[in-house]
Amino acid sequence: MTSELITHYFPNLSEEQKQQFAQLEELYATWNAQINVISRKDIESLYLRHILHSLGIAKVISFLPGEKVLDVGTGGGFPGVPLAILFPETSFHLVDSIGKKIKVVKEVSKAIGLKNLEATHARAEQIDDKFHFVVSRAVTQLKDFYPWVKGKFEKTSGNTLPNGVLYLKGGDLQQEIAESGLKDVTLTPLSKYFAEDFFDTKFVLSFKAQ
């Protein structure tokens, strides 16, 4: 699959955005050969399993110019890098506790000319800043995840969703949500937006800061 998969679902991209998405395939293939940030079998499905999956968040919310978004446990840059391409006027801060993964994020970001992305080798708890939204992709159970980011949210908001978390996760999530103790968690199935079988069990969990 090529970057045309992205333009199919996001037809209003600028030429620069199209080029940035197209560049990701070669960049990740090159870096992944040196530093394993994506499983070897998954690199062939980069646009489906990593880039389009990351952009599922953009079907739930459109980040606004000037908003700040924290990506926790970004790994090789997902969902932060694709979202930073899609929302060039929103600031993204990507963090991961593994330094070599952050090195890849920085190199990829630099190569495609992203000006709105910062990447830091750190744990989320060490980030002393406030954000409108926190995004992440299945780094751990919700009950363990939310304490890492609690208290890191801006008070002012202007988006269609209240400031909070957008979390990409798959499978049967009802028990995990119940165990988290979080209130008013919305589950949005990505199969509602993307036709590929991969998305049949994939969701965006969203909830406000609490």
Backbone as CSV, one residue per row, in Angstrom:
resi,resn,N_x,N_y,N_z,CA_x,CA_y,CA_z,C_x,C_y,C_z
1,MET,0.836,-1.199,0.000,0.000,0.000,0.000,0.871,1.250,0.000
2,THR,0.398,2.265,-0.692,1.174,3.496,-0.826,0.465,4.651,-0.131
3,SER,1.062,5.826,-0.253,0.475,7.011,0.376,-0.860,7.395,-0.255
4,GLU,-1.205,6.788,-1.390,-2.522,7.052,-1.994,-3.656,6.626,-1.063
5,LEU,-3.368,5.673,-0.188,-4.358,5.271,0.817,-4.732,6.465,1.694
6,ILE,-3.761,7.293,2.005,-4.018,8.468,2.846,-4.832,9.508,2.082
7,THR,-4.461,9.766,0.834,-5.197,10.777,0.057,-6.614,10.305,-0.263
8,HIS,-6.828,8.998,-0.291,-8.179,8.468,-0.507,-9.112,8.905,0.628
9,TYR,-8.623,8.809,1.858,-9.456,9.149,3.018,-9.333,10.607,3.445
10,PHE,-8.281,11.269,2.994,-8.067,12.689,3.316,-7.781,13.432,2.010
11,PRO,-8.835,13.672,1.209,-8.652,14.201,-0.150,-8.258,15.672,-0.219
12,ASN,-8.322,16.383,0.889,-8.068,17.831,0.851,-6.656,18.220,1.274
13,LEU,-5.727,17.296,1.178,-4.344,17.589,1.558,-3.698,18.565,0.578
14,SER,-2.805,19.406,1.096,-2.017,20.279,0.222,-0.948,19.445,-0.473
15,GLU,-0.318,20.013,-1.485,0.762,19.295,-2.174,1.907,18.991,-1.211
16,GLU,2.198,19.935,-0.323,3.271,19.708,0.649,2.931,18.533,1.564
17,GLN,1.693,18.481,2.033,1.285,17.369,2.897,1.359,16.030,2.159
18,LYS,0.927,16.016,0.912,1.011,14.777,0.114,2.458,14.307,-0.004
19,GLN,3.346,15.249,-0.255,4.770,14.906,-0.374,5.322,14.394,0.952
20,GLN,4.915,15.026,2.040,5.399,14.597,3.356,4.949,13.168,3.663
21,PHE,3.687,12.875,3.399,3.201,11.507,3.631,3.920,10.511,2.720
22,ALA,4.141,10.902,1.473,4.809,10.001,0.517,6.250,9.696,0.929
23,GLN,6.909,10.661,1.551,8.308,10.478,1.968,8.460,9.491,3.127
24,LEU,7.405,9.293,3.883,7.518,8.492,5.105,7.917,7.047,4.835
25,GLU,7.462,6.494,3.730,7.739,5.081,3.452,9.245,4.805,3.400
26,GLU,9.945,5.573,2.581,11.388,5.350,2.435,12.140,5.704,3.719
27,LEU,11.717,6.780,4.371,12.394,7.199,5.601,12.287,6.138,6.691
28,TYR,11.074,5.621,6.889,10.903,4.611,7.938,11.580,3.293,7.568
29,ALA,11.572,2.948,6.295,12.267,1.721,5.865,13.765,1.835,6.143
30,THR,14.319,3.002,5.836,15.753,3.229,6.049,16.112,3.195,7.531
31,TRP,15.358,3.938,8.333,15.662,4.001,9.763,15.352,2.691,10.470
32,ASN,14.304,2.015,10.020,13.917,0.769,10.676,14.967,-0.322,10.490
33,ALA,15.715,-0.220,9.404,16.794,-1.190,9.171,17.921,-1.007,10.190
34,GLN,18.038,0.220,10.721,19.096,0.514,11.700,18.605,0.396,13.143
35,ILE,17.418,0.929,13.371,16.827,0.955,14.718,15.402,0.431,14.588
36,ASN,15.136,-0.690,15.186,13.835,-1.335,15.000,12.733,-0.603,15.768
37,VAL,11.995,0.257,15.062,10.890,0.976,15.709,9.528,0.424,15.295
38,ILE,9.507,-0.333,14.210,8.282,-0.967,13.713,8.645,-2.416,13.424
39,SER,7.748,-3.346,13.748,8.077,-4.749,13.479,8.336,-4.937,11.987
40,ARG,9.229,-5.840,11.675,9.659,-6.027,10.281,8.479,-6.296,9.342
41,LYS,7.538,-7.114,9.783,6.398,-7.433,8.897,5.474,-6.220,8.722
42,ASP,5.430,-5.366,9.747,4.543,-4.207,9.696,5.048,-3.100,8.782
43,ILE,6.342,-3.067,8.518,6.890,-1.975,7.714,6.283,-1.983,6.313
44,GLU,5.881,-3.163,5.830,5.231,-3.257,4.517,3.810,-2.701,4.551
45,SER,3.233,-2.636,5.746,1.870,-2.106,5.897,1.889,-0.760,6.614
46,LEU,2.968,-0.008,6.412,3.160,1.251,7.132,1.968,2.190,6.994
47,TYR,1.488,2.374,5.759,0.414,3.352,5.541,-0.899,2.907,6.165
48,LEU,-1.151,1.613,6.190,-2.394,1.104,6.775,-2.317,1.039,8.298
49,ARG,-1.341,0.297,8.801,-1.300,-0.060,10.221,-0.735,1.033,11.127
50,HIS,-0.026,1.968,10.556,0.604,2.996,11.384,0.124,4.404,11.037
51,ILE,0.196,4.764,9.752,-0.136,6.147,9.381,-1.645,6.373,9.368
52,LEU,-2.384,5.557,8.627,-3.840,5.745,8.591,-4.449,5.490,9.965
53,HIS,-3.949,4.477,10.656,-4.433,4.204,12.021,-4.255,5.435,12.909
54,SER,-3.095,6.068,12.842,-2.843,7.290,13.616,-3.846,8.384,13.270
55,LEU,-4.154,8.492,11.990,-5.056,9.548,11.516,-6.512,9.273,11.864
56,GLY,-6.789,8.105,12.415,-8.141,7.840,12.917,-8.562,8.881,13.939
57,ILE,-7.605,9.401,14.685,-7.903,10.453,15.671,-8.484,11.681,14.981
58,ALA,-8.024,11.955,13.747,-8.495,13.131,13.000,-9.926,12.963,12.495
59,LYS,-10.484,11.757,12.595,-11.891,11.550,12.258,-12.793,11.872,13.453
60,VAL,-12.169,11.984,14.622,-12.913,12.273,15.848,-12.799,13.747,16.226
61,ILE,-11.667,14.348,15.882,-11.425,15.749,16.238,-10.540,16.414,15.189
62,SER,-10.763,17.707,14.977,-9.829,18.527,14.190,-9.114,19.450,15.168
63,PHE,-7.815,19.239,15.312,-7.058,20.111,16.208,-6.996,21.518,15.617
64,LEU,-7.010,22.510,16.489,-7.075,23.908,16.059,-5.687,24.546,16.043
65,PRO,-5.520,25.589,15.219,-4.266,26.345,15.254,-3.987,26.842,16.670
66,GLY,-2.751,26.673,17.105,-2.360,27.143,18.432,-2.563,26.144,19.552
67,GLU,-3.315,25.086,19.300,-3.486,24.073,20.341,-2.199,23.267,20.520
68,LYS,-2.033,22.713,21.726,-0.849,21.907,22.047,-1.284,20.477,22.346
69,VAL,-0.586,19.532,21.717,-0.938,18.114,21.846,0.297,17.333,22.297
70,LEU,0.123,16.501,23.315,1.194,15.639,23.818,0.947,14.206,23.347
71,ASP,1.953,13.597,22.726,1.884,12.193,22.297,2.764,11.371,23.242
72,VAL,2.118,10.512,24.026,2.808,9.745,25.072,3.168,8.347,24.572
73,GLY,4.440,7.975,24.729,4.885,6.659,24.264,4.817,6.559,22.758
74,THR,5.339,7.568,22.089,5.177,7.708,20.636,5.879,6.620,19.825
75,GLY,6.870,5.952,20.429,7.607,4.932,19.665,8.328,5.579,18.494
76,GLY,8.014,5.115,17.292,8.624,5.681,16.094,7.952,6.948,15.588
77,GLY,6.972,7.453,16.347,6.313,8.705,15.952,4.834,8.577,15.652
78,PHE,4.186,7.610,16.290,2.763,7.379,16.016,1.959,7.437,17.311
79,PRO,0.894,8.242,17.300,0.272,8.920,16.159,0.809,10.318,15.840
80,GLY,1.821,10.784,16.568,2.204,12.192,16.484,2.668,12.704,15.142
81,VAL,3.515,11.945,14.442,4.050,12.441,13.165,2.946,12.607,12.114
82,PRO,2.106,11.595,11.860,1.028,11.798,10.881,0.085,12.940,11.265
83,LEU,-0.217,13.071,12.555,-1.105,14.152,12.990,-0.443,15.514,12.810
84,ALA,0.859,15.593,13.041,1.576,16.865,12.854,1.593,17.284,11.384
85,ILE,1.658,16.309,10.486,1.562,16.624,9.049,0.172,17.165,8.735
86,LEU,-0.846,16.507,9.278,-2.232,16.866,8.954,-2.647,18.208,9.553
87,PHE,-2.090,18.534,10.724,-2.459,19.781,11.420,-1.206,20.644,11.622
88,PRO,-0.745,21.315,10.556,0.540,22.026,10.612,0.550,23.239,11.533
89,GLU,-0.623,23.725,11.952,-0.657,24.907,12.821,-0.898,24.546,14.286
90,THR,-0.911,23.246,14.569,-1.028,22.749,15.942,0.352,22.280,16.398
91,SER,0.690,22.517,17.663,2.001,22.107,18.197,1.920,20.703,18.796
92,PHE,2.850,19.845,18.405,2.885,18.469,18.907,4.190,18.221,19.657
93,HIS,4.064,17.635,20.840,5.232,17.257,21.644,5.184,15.742,21.824
94,LEU,6.151,15.047,21.243,6.193,13.584,21.265,7.217,13.126,22.289
95,VAL,6.813,12.224,23.183,7.747,11.724,24.189,7.787,10.199,24.181
96,ASP,8.962,9.668,24.478,9.123,8.228,24.650,10.295,7.999,25.598
97,SER,10.215,6.936,26.381,11.276,6.656,27.356,12.477,5.965,26.722
98,ILE,12.363,5.608,25.431,13.466,4.939,24.729,14.124,5.927,23.765
99,GLY,15.370,6.281,24.074,16.066,7.343,23.344,16.243,7.082,21.861
100,LYS,16.532,5.841,21.472,16.783,5.572,20.051,15.516,5.751,19.216
101,LYS,14.348,5.546,19.826,13.100,5.781,19.093,12.893,7.272,18.855
102,ILE,13.214,8.074,19.859,13.111,9.529,19.704,14.094,10.034,18.653
103,LYS,15.251,9.416,18.557,16.210,9.787,17.507,15.580,9.613,16.128
104,VAL,14.874,8.498,15.916,14.201,8.254,14.633,13.138,9.317,14.381
105,VAL,12.349,9.614,15.404,11.305,10.642,15.269,11.915,11.976,14.836
106,LYS,12.992,12.365,15.479,13.640,13.645,15.148,14.173,13.651,13.719
107,GLU,14.776,12.556,13.305,15.350,12.482,11.955,14.256,12.499,10.887
108,VAL,13.180,11.757,11.120,12.066,11.732,10.161,11.422,13.111,10.074
109,SER,11.170,13.704,11.225,10.547,15.029,11.280,11.384,16.072,10.543
110,LYS,12.690,16.025,10.771,13.608,16.965,10.107,13.615,16.744,8.596
111,ALA,13.621,15.485,8.179,13.706,15.158,6.750,12.494,15.644,5.966
112,ILE,11.321,15.643,6.598,10.113,16.083,5.875,9.765,17.537,6.182
113,GLY,10.592,18.188,7.005,10.420,19.623,7.237,9.299,20.005,8.180
114,LEU,9.025,19.162,9.175,7.982,19.515,10.143,8.489,20.601,11.085
115,LYS,7.741,21.688,11.172,8.137,22.809,12.032,7.347,22.826,13.348
116,ASN,6.327,21.997,13.431,5.392,22.053,14.562,5.523,20.845,15.482
117,LEU,6.684,20.170,15.438,6.871,18.950,16.223,8.148,19.032,17.048
118,GLU,8.008,18.696,18.318,9.144,18.590,19.235,9.156,17.163,19.770
119,ALA,10.323,16.558,19.873,10.425,15.186,20.379,11.419,15.141,21.531
120,THR,11.026,14.470,22.618,11.842,14.444,23.829,11.982,13.025,24.360
121,HIS,13.212,12.672,24.718,13.476,11.391,25.378,13.141,11.560,26.857
122,ALA,11.934,11.141,27.241,11.480,11.318,28.623,10.237,10.475,28.855
123,ARG,9.916,10.293,30.111,8.630,9.703,30.471,7.607,10.836,30.554
124,ALA,6.356,10.508,30.335,5.305,11.532,30.337,5.275,12.301,31.653
125,GLU,5.520,11.597,32.759,5.451,12.236,34.073,6.496,13.335,34.233
126,GLN,7.556,13.272,33.437,8.646,14.255,33.551,8.384,15.539,32.766
127,ILE,7.356,15.539,31.945,7.066,16.712,31.111,6.309,17.746,31.938
128,ASP,6.914,18.901,32.096,6.334,19.949,32.939,5.719,21.021,32.048
129,ASP,4.587,20.701,31.484,3.919,21.626,30.567,2.436,21.280,30.567
130,LYS,1.641,22.142,29.979,0.199,21.911,29.891,-0.200,21.785,28.424
131,PHE,-1.194,20.937,28.162,-1.623,20.637,26.797,-3.149,20.658,26.711
132,HIS,-3.640,20.896,25.493,-5.084,20.818,25.278,-5.531,19.364,25.165
133,PHE,-4.695,18.565,24.492,-5.044,17.154,24.301,-3.819,16.268,24.479
134,VAL,-4.077,15.049,24.931,-3.058,13.999,24.984,-3.505,12.884,24.052
135,VAL,-2.598,12.425,23.195,-2.894,11.299,22.302,-1.906,10.169,22.597
136,SER,-2.325,8.956,22.274,-1.433,7.818,22.468,-2.006,6.618,21.735
137,ARG,-1.144,5.639,21.531,-1.576,4.435,20.829,-1.220,3.203,21.660
138,ALA,-2.197,2.758,22.443,-2.121,1.468,23.135,-0.805,1.223,23.860
139,VAL,-0.346,2.205,24.635,0.922,1.984,25.342,0.753,1.130,26.591
140,THR,-0.428,1.210,27.220,-0.677,0.414,28.420,-2.171,0.443,28.727
141,GLN,-2.564,-0.197,29.830,-3.959,-0.173,30.268,-4.344,1.253,30.669
142,LEU,-5.596,1.611,30.415,-6.063,2.967,30.728,-5.865,3.326,32.196
143,LYS,-6.107,2.378,33.091,-5.994,2.669,34.532,-4.563,3.064,34.917
144,ASP,-3.589,2.555,34.156,-2.191,2.924,34.402,-1.793,4.176,33.628
145,PHE,-2.424,4.359,32.474,-2.053,5.471,31.589,-2.475,6.827,32.147
146,TYR,-3.726,6.940,32.577,-4.230,8.274,32.919,-3.449,8.961,34.044
147,PRO,-3.002,8.231,35.089,-2.206,8.915,36.125,-0.934,9.585,35.597
148,TRP,-0.391,9.092,34.493,0.813,9.710,33.915,0.543,11.134,33.428
149,VAL,-0.689,11.377,32.975,-0.978,12.657,32.308,-1.962,13.535,33.077
150,LYS,-2.490,13.015,34.158,-3.431,13.798,34.959,-2.754,15.088,35.417
151,GLY,-3.457,16.198,35.287,-2.886,17.478,35.702,-2.067,18.173,34.633
152,LYS,-1.996,17.585,33.431,-1.202,18.197,32.352,-2.082,18.917,31.321
153,PHE,-3.298,19.279,31.700,-4.225,19.849,30.726,-4.426,21.343,30.926
154,GLU,-4.457,22.054,29.795,-4.791,23.480,29.800,-6.228,23.660,30.303
155,LYS,-6.469,24.785,30.961,-7.832,25.070,31.439,-8.719,25.600,30.312
156,THR,-8.145,26.445,29.445,-8.949,27.050,28.384,-9.111,26.083,27.216
157,SER,-10.304,26.094,26.625,-10.551,25.204,25.479,-11.474,25.887,24.486
158,GLY,-11.317,25.536,23.208,-12.173,26.125,22.191,-12.590,25.122,21.138
159,ASN,-12.293,23.843,21.382,-12.564,22.816,20.380,-13.955,22.218,20.573
160,THR,-14.344,21.357,19.636,-15.648,20.693,19.726,-15.671,19.667,20.857
161,LEU,-14.503,19.130,21.201,-14.382,18.234,22.353,-13.694,18.979,23.489
162,PRO,-14.066,18.683,24.738,-13.343,19.302,25.851,-11.910,18.784,25.912
163,ASN,-11.018,19.567,26.485,-9.629,19.131,26.634,-9.589,17.756,27.293
164,GLY,-8.739,16.871,26.768,-8.695,15.526,27.322,-7.838,14.598,26.494
165,VAL,-8.197,13.316,26.522,-7.382,12.248,25.943,-8.064,11.620,24.734
166,LEU,-7.269,11.322,23.702,-7.714,10.533,22.543,-6.740,9.365,22.418
167,TYR,-7.272,8.156,22.579,-6.427,6.973,22.778,-6.802,5.909,21.760
168,LEU,-5.836,5.487,20.956,-6.079,4.446,19.952,-5.893,3.072,20.587
169,LYS,-6.922,2.241,20.481,-6.829,0.914,21.105,-7.722,-0.056,20.347
170,GLY,-7.415,-1.350,20.455,-8.199,-2.371,19.768,-8.757,-3.395,20.729
171,GLY,-9.713,-4.194,20.226,-10.248,-5.311,21.002,-11.469,-4.953,21.821
172,ASP,-11.793,-5.823,22.780,-12.946,-5.625,23.661,-12.507,-4.756,24.839
173,LEU,-13.026,-3.555,24.894,-12.474,-2.560,25.822,-13.360,-2.247,27.019
174,GLN,-14.549,-2.874,27.082,-15.492,-2.508,28.138,-14.922,-2.739,29.540
175,GLN,-14.284,-3.888,29.740,-13.726,-4.182,31.062,-12.588,-3.221,31.409
176,GLU,-11.750,-2.940,30.411,-10.632,-2.020,30.646,-11.133,-0.633,31.027
177,ILE,-12.180,-0.182,30.359,-12.760,1.132,30.679,-13.336,1.118,32.092
178,ALA,-14.056,0.039,32.428,-14.658,-0.076,33.763,-13.586,-0.059,34.855
179,GLU,-12.497,-0.788,34.627,-11.422,-0.872,35.626,-10.664,0.446,35.785
180,SER,-10.718,1.288,34.758,-9.979,2.559,34.807,-10.609,3.561,35.767
181,GLY,-11.921,3.419,35.994,-12.622,4.375,36.839,-12.876,5.708,36.163
182,LEU,-12.542,5.814,34.871,-12.738,7.069,34.142,-14.204,7.253,33.779
183,LYS,-14.654,8.490,33.798,-16.059,8.787,33.508,-16.236,9.213,32.054
184,ASP,-17.393,8.876,31.513,-17.826,9.366,30.192,-16.802,9.104,29.089
185,VAL,-16.355,7.863,28.982,-15.434,7.478,27.910,-16.242,7.152,26.659
186,THR,-15.935,7.823,25.561,-16.617,7.570,24.286,-15.761,6.642,23.429
187,LEU,-16.403,5.603,22.890,-15.722,4.649,22.007,-16.175,4.909,20.581
188,THR,-15.267,5.301,19.715,-15.604,5.522,18.306,-14.941,4.440,17.461
189,PRO,-15.742,3.579,16.794,-15.144,2.528,15.959,-14.550,3.111,14.680
190,LEU,-13.301,2.779,14.382,-12.674,3.293,13.163,-13.234,2.643,11.911
191,SER,-13.918,1.514,12.063,-14.573,0.879,10.909,-15.683,1.765,10.350
192,LYS,-16.106,2.744,11.119,-17.107,3.721,10.670,-16.541,4.615,9.564
193,TYR,-15.206,4.769,9.556,-14.558,5.687,8.617,-13.672,4.995,7.589
194,PHE,-13.076,3.864,7.977,-12.111,3.175,7.112,-12.621,1.775,6.777
195,ALA,-12.599,1.412,5.489,-13.207,0.160,5.022,-12.335,-1.079,5.232
196,GLU,-11.041,-0.913,5.433,-10.127,-2.058,5.519,-10.418,-2.917,6.755
197,ASP,-10.274,-4.241,6.593,-10.563,-5.193,7.678,-9.769,-4.895,8.948
198,PHE,-8.576,-4.361,8.778,-7.709,-4.052,9.920,-8.434,-3.218,10.974
199,PHE,-9.377,-2.374,10.530,-10.036,-1.442,11.443,-11.294,-2.011,12.102
200,ASP,-11.632,-3.254,11.803,-12.861,-3.841,12.354,-12.875,-3.863,13.877
201,THR,-11.709,-3.979,14.495,-11.640,-4.051,15.962,-10.860,-2.885,16.561
202,LYS,-10.746,-1.793,15.805,-9.953,-0.642,16.269,-10.869,0.532,16.645
203,PHE,-10.504,1.199,17.729,-11.331,2.286,18.252,-10.481,3.500,18.635
204,VAL,-11.156,4.655,18.688,-10.600,5.819,19.380,-11.397,5.985,20.668
205,LEU,-10.710,5.914,21.791,-11.335,6.210,23.075,-11.088,7.676,23.375
206,SER,-12.137,8.393,23.709,-11.959,9.810,24.045,-12.663,10.116,25.358
207,PHE,-12.019,10.935,26.164,-12.624,11.361,27.429,-11.984,12.667,27.867
208,LYS,-12.763,13.455,28.592,-12.270,14.762,29.028,-11.330,14.618,30.225
209,ALA,-10.507,15.638,30.417,-9.618,15.674,31.578,-10.461,15.593,32.844
210,GLN,-10.025,14.767,33.795,-10.819,14.571,35.027,-9.926,14.274,36.225
